[in-house]
Amino acid sequence: MTNMKYMMSGGLAFSEQKDMQKLQKNAQKGWHLSSFATLGYNLEKKEPEDVQYSIDYRKLEKGEEEEYFELFSTAGWTHVCSSYEMHIFKASPNIKPIYTDVESNIDKIERLARPVNISTIFVALIAMLFWVIMTFTNSPFQQIGNWLFICSYVLLMPMLGMLVVLQYRKWIKKC
């Protein structure tokens, strides 16, 4: 029997809470989060434990990590793993959740949305450039522009969907 297993993510922008609940249920069965993986998480077999998980999105500069993780530790949260600007913590179920007020929840969503906004704008500009090439040229570049426009469009649609979901989550938190 292997001591490692993979758990697929539902997409943090779409189902962050569901992912954290699935991690909690797995920990109760003895499968604990060890690291982020491509489109999911790596879990490691250990003793069953009742814990809650929470994620924070924050870009840390050099030297900020120790103070950042100490802040969570003081509140009863243990750092589990990090990837890029995402940091997952765990705590016993009786510890107060990391995000309890509307303002901090909205701030978290805005930090998550920032790189998505930038990427979406970049891909949209690229798609427009390829559309111009496809529309206004009459040469081999037209066919190349056509294919590149289709590729950038295929990338752009899920990114726009993610932006809509993030804006919806922010709007729901305000209501």
N, C-alpha and C positions, 0 to 999 in steps of 0.2 A: 504494500500500500504506500502511496506517495504522500509526502508531507507538505506538498504544495498543490494549490489548485488556482484556477483562474475564474474570476467573476466578471462578467460583462457589465459595463455601465449603461444606464439608460440615457446617458448624456447629462452632464451636470447642469447645463442651461435648461434642460427640460424636466429632469426628474432628480434633482439633487436630494430632496428629502427621502424619496424612495430608495435611492442608492444608500443613504446613511442607515435607513431602516433595514435594508437587506444585509448590510455589513453587521449591524447589531444582531440580527437573527443568526447569521453565520457564526459570530463570536459565541453565542449561546450554545452552538453545536460544537464549538472547539476550533472553528476556522477563523483565525484572526488576520486582519489586514496587515500586510508586511510592506507593500509598495504599490505605487501606481504601475499600470501596465498599459500597453496599447489598447485603447478603447475600453479599459476596465481596470481591474485590481488584481494583484497577486495576494493570495491568502495562504497562511501557514498553519499547520495543524499544531494545536497546543491544548491546554486544559480549557474546558468550557468556562466562560466568564460572562457575566451580565454587565455590559458596558453600553454607553451611547457614543455615537460618533458625530462629529461636526466638522465642517470645512470652512476655511477662511481663505479669501483671495487677497493677497497682499504682496507687492513687489518689495523685496528686502534688499537693501544695499549692503555692501561688505561691512561686516562688523555689527549689523543690526540683529542678526539671527539670535544670538544668546539672550539679549534683552527681550526680544519678541517672544521667544519660547518660555522665558522665565515669567513673563506676564501671564501667560496661560497656565503655567504650572502653579502659580500663586492662587489662581482661581480654581484649581483642582483638575485641570486638563493636562493630559500627557501627549506630547507630540509623537505621532506615529510615523508619518512620512510626508514628503514634500515633492512636488514636481512643478517646475517653472514657478508660477506665482500662486500655486494651490498648496495648502497645508491642511492635513487632516489630523485631528486631535481626538482622543478618547477620554472618557471619564465614567465614573460610576453613575448609575441612573439617578441618584439623589443630588447630584451636582447641578447647579443652575445652568441652563443652556447658555451658549456663547452669545447668541442673538436673541434678545427678549423684547427689545423695543422697536418701534417702526423705523426710526431714523437709522439705527445701525443695520437693520435688514435692507433698507433702501441703499445705504452706503455700500454694503456687500454686493448687491446686484449691480450697482454702477461700476464697481471695481471689476466685476466679471465682464460687464458689457464693453468696457473701454477697448480692449484688444479686438473684440469682435467688430466694433464700430470701425476701427481703423482698417482692419482687413477687408471689411465689406466695401468701404469707400474705395480702397485700392483696386479690388477686383471689379467693381462697377466702372471705374475709369478705364481699366484695361478692356473690359467688354465694349465700352463705347468706342474706344480707339479701333478695335477690331471690326466693329459695326461700320464705322466710317470707311475703313479700308475695304470691307466687303461691298459696301454700297456704292462708293464713288470711284472705284478703279475698274479698269477693263484689261486685266492682264493676269498672269499666273498669280499675282498677289491677291486677286479677288478670291480665288479658291482657297488659298492659305488663310486669308482673312476670315472666310466663311467657317472653316474648321476651327480656327482659334476663337472666333466669336462663340461658336456652339460650346466649346470646352469651358470658356470663361462663364458663359451663361449657366451651364450645368453646375459650376462651383458657386455662382452667385445666388441661385435660388435657395439652397439650404441655409446660406448665411443670412439672407433676408428673413427666412423663417425663424432663425435663432434670434435675430434682432426683435422681431415681433413678440416672440415668447418672453424675452427679457423685459421688454417694455410693458407687457401685460403683467408679468410678475411684480414689477415695480408699481404699477397702477393698483393692483390688488392689495399690496402692502399699505398703500396710502388710504385705501377705502376703509 
